[in-house]
Amino acid sequence: MSQQLDPEAVVQDYFLKAGLATQLKSVAVVENFNAKSVEVTASSVVDPFFMQMLGINELEAPAAGRAEERITDVEISMVLDISGSMDSSNRLINLKPAASEFVDIIFAGAEPGRTTISIIPYSGHVNLGSTLASVFPYTPIHTESYCMDLPSSTFTSTTVSTSTALIQASHVDPFASSSTRTPALFFCPPLAANTVLPLSDDPTALKARINGLNADGNTSIDIGMKWGTTFLDPESNGIVTSLIARGAVNAAYADRPLTPGAREVLKVIVLMTDGENTEETVVKTAYRSGLSNIYRRTSDGRLASFHDRAGTTSDYYMPDNSSTTRWQTRPFASSTGWTQLTWPEVWKNGSLKYVAQRLFADPLAQSSTTWLNAFRTAASTATKNARLQEICSAAKAKNYQVFGIGFEAPINGQTQIKACATSPAHYFDVTGLEITTAFRSIANQIKHLRLTQ
C-alpha cells in the first residue's frame, strides 16, 4: 500500500528487464479500502522433444502469480518485564531503545486510525494506575499503587470482568528481613511511571512511557500476560469505553478491541522477560483493611503491638525497648504521641517479616512462620507457571499472535516463554544488544507483505 508507483508499470518493467516482456499476458490490479492485489499471467512456448513424434511441435506453458498487500487493523500489547533484575547488565538500558524502535517501525507509514499499542509493564504485579483501576469495581484500601489480586480462576479468560469486584493488592513489603522495620521494596511497586498505557496511537507518548520505566520488584509473567490479553479481547470494549469517558483513550477507538470478522484485525502480544515467575504474596482478607492491634509512635515511627494477656494489664509490647521494659500498660508508656494503625497503615510502616517476627511471634513465643502464614498466602512458581500457560493457551485459541522474547532469561523462564509463543519461530532468545534485533524482526513480521499463489 506504500508503493507509490503504478503497479502495472512496475510489473511490465520487471518483465522487460528480465527479457520476458513477450511472455507477459495480463496484469490485473484490484484496490479497495484496506488492500491492493496484483495478479499476473504469463505464458511461454516450449518445444516438446518427445511429443514431436506425435506431430506436436510446441506447447504453451502458462503461469500465474498473485501478490497481495493488505492493511489490517492492528492491536498490539507490549508486555514488558521491569523486575529488579532488569537493572543488571544494562538490560533496561538496552530494552528502552529497542522497544522504542519497535514503536517507530510499527507506525512508520501506517494509515492513521488503524493501529494501537498498549504498554503493560510488569514486575511482581501490574500497576494499573488510578484511572484504569477506577474502571473496575473494587474497594480502595490505599492510594499508593493500583495492582489487583487476580484469583487463579481468571487465567482461563483473556479479559477482566467489569461486573465482578476486584481486590486491590496490599501495599506490602514481603522481602525485607525480620530485623528491618521500614518497608523499602513493595510487591506492587508504586511508581506512576510503571503504570499501564492502554490503546495509544501516539508514538511520542508510547516512547515516553517506555523510556520512563524503572526496574523494581519480583516477576509475575502470568499477571503481565493476563493484562496484555485484556486489551485485545473484544469483551473488554466496556473497559475502553470507560477509559474514553475518562479521557485516557482516543474516542476514535470506541469500537476497540475489535471483533474479528466485523473488521479484519491482527492482534499481537509481545511478551518479554529476563527472568522467571517468582512467588507471589497476597495479604489475607482479615489483614487487608480495618483497625489493627498495632500502634506507631509519631516521633520516631517505632511500632508496638497489643496482646490481651491473662493476669496482667501490661499488654502493650514494644520490641525496641530493653527486655525488662518491653511490656507496658500503655503504648510506649504514654497516653499521647502515638496512633493506632489500620492494617493498610501497618503494611506501609512495617515490613511483613518484621511485623510477623517482632510484633507477634516474639511476644507470643510463637514461630514467625506461623504468623507469616496467618498474614498472607503465597502463589508458588509452579502455580504461576500453570496460570501463565492457561492464559497463553486462551490467547492462542483466539488466534492472537504471541511473540516471546527471553532476554538473558534463565532456563525455566525461556521454557515458559517458548511454550507461550505461537510457534518456535515466534520466540527469540537474545542477549545484550540482540534485543534490538528481536523487536525489529517482530515489527517487520507484523508489517510483512502477504503473498498468495
C-alpha positions, 0 to 999 in steps of 0.5 A: 500500500506504500508503493507509490508507483503504478503497479502495472508499470512496475510489473511490465518493467520487471518483465522487460528487464528480465527479457520476458516482456513477450511472455507477459499476458495480463496484469490485473490490479484490484484496490479497495479500502484496506488492500491492493492485489496484483495478479499476473499471467504469463505464458511461454512456448516450449518445444516438446522433444518427445511429443514431436513424434506425435506431430506436436511441435510446441506447447504453451506453458502458462503461469500465474502469480498473485501478490497481495498487500493488505492493511489490517487493523492492528492491536498490539500489547507490549508486555514488558518485564521491569523486575529488579533484575532488569537493572543488571547488565544494562538490560533496561538500558538496552530494552528502552531503545529497542522497544522504542524502535519497535514503536517507530517501525510499527507506525512508520507509514501506517494509515492513521486510525488503524493501529494501537499499542498498549504498554503493560509493564510488569514486575511482581504485579501490574500497576494499573494506575488510578484511572484504569483501576477506577474502571473496575469495581473494587474497594480502595484500601490505599492510594499508593499503587493500583495492582489487583489480586487476580484469583487463579480462576481468571487465567482461563479468560483473556479479559477482566470482568467489569461486573465482578469486584476486584481486590486491590493488592496490599501495599506490602513489603514481603522481602525485607528481613525480620530485623528491618522495620521500614518497608523499602521494596513493595510487591506492587511497586508504586511508581506512576511511571510503571503504570499501564498505557492502554490503546495509544496511537501516539508514538511520542507518548508510547516512547515516553512511557517506555523510556520512563520505566524503572526496574523494581520488584519480583516477576509475575509473567502470568499477571503481565500476560493476563493484562496484555490479553485484556486489551485485545479481547473484544469483551473488554470494549466496556473497559475502553469505553470507560477509559474514553469517558475518562479521557485516557483513550482516543474516542476514535477507538470506541469500537476497540478491541475489535471483533474479528470478522466485523473488521479484519484485525491482527492482534499481537502480544509481545511478551518479554522477560529476563527472568522467571515467575517468582512467588507471589504474596497476597495479604489475607482478607482479615489483614487487608483493611480495618483497625489493627492491634498495632500502634506507631509512635509519631516521633520516631515511627517505632511500632508496638503491638497489643496482646490481651494477656491473662493476669496482667494489664501490661499488654502493650509490647514494644520490641525496641525497648530493653527486655525488662521494659518491653511490656507496658500498660500503655503504648510506649508508656504514654497516653499521647504521641502515638496512633493506632494503625489500620492494617493498610497503615501497618503494611506501609510502616512495617515490613511483613517479616518484621511485623510477623517476627517482632510484633507477634511471634516474639511476644507470643513465643510463637514461630514467625512462620506461623504468623507469616502464614496467618498474614498472607498466602503465597502463589508458588512458581509452579502455580504461576507457571500453570496460570501463565500457560492457561492464559497463553493457551486462551490467547492462542485459541483466539488466534492472537499472535504471541511473540516471546522474547527471553532476554538473558532469561534463565532456563525455566523462564525461556521454557515458559516463554517458548511454550507461550509463543505461537510457534518456535519461530515466534520466540527469540532468545537474545542477549545484550544488544540482540534485543534490538534485533528481536523487536525489529524482526517482530515489527517487520513480521507484523508489517510483512507483505502477504503473498498468495499463489 
